[in-house]
Amino acid sequence: MFTGIIEATGIVEKKEIQGSNIHFTLSCPFTDELKIDQSLAHDGCCLTVVNISGTEYTVTAIDETLAKTNLFSWEPGTEVNLERCTKVGGRLDGHIVQGHVDKTGEIIAIRNKEGSYLITVSYSAEGDFVTVPQGSVTVNGISLTVAESDENRFSVAIIPYTWEHTNLRNLKIGDRVNIEFDIIGKYIAKLLAKNAAE
């Protein structure tokens, strides 16, 4: 489990395609603290560390992961948000994040509010996914509060610290981002859809 509070960003150093899998080698400030078989969220996608060599480590993304995330677009030089799993007894500073990306969304607006930024994301209608104002959503692994919510789109307000210390500052209109919707909201939406069908 994760909380959506980014510890650091890493840099993709190498991308190796092997069949339907992609092996990504990254560098980050805490590589020396990682262990083989450890779970690490990359832009909100939980991946397992399979190799460590010096200041770099490797993770593998399978076709299922590549189909639901923006990892397929990563290239050497890509900056990635990183978070290690939550320690038992630690503070839950963000919200409950599973590291299971539901789908990608498209950045359709970025507004500089002269003290904050408002980012609007649209997403496809497939699935039982909802957002609500002041609810939680994860974008590229970051726990964020929904500022505005509409059908198949939402906006999040970004404070300067988050903007400066994550890869959100690199986003452009049309970019794809990983979205994980709030787990409680997903259960409620699923139950309502099931009841409506009965």
ABEGO torsion letter per residue (X at the ends): XBAGBBABBBBBABBBBBEABBBBBBBBAAAAABBBGBBBBBGGBBBBBABBBEABBBBBBBAAAAAABAAAABBBGBBBBBBBBBBBGBBBABBBBAGBBABBBBBABBBBAGGBBBBBBBBBABEBBBBBBGBBBBBGGBBBBBABBBBGBBBBBBBAAAAAABAAAABBBGBBBBBBBBAAAAAAAAAAAAAAAX
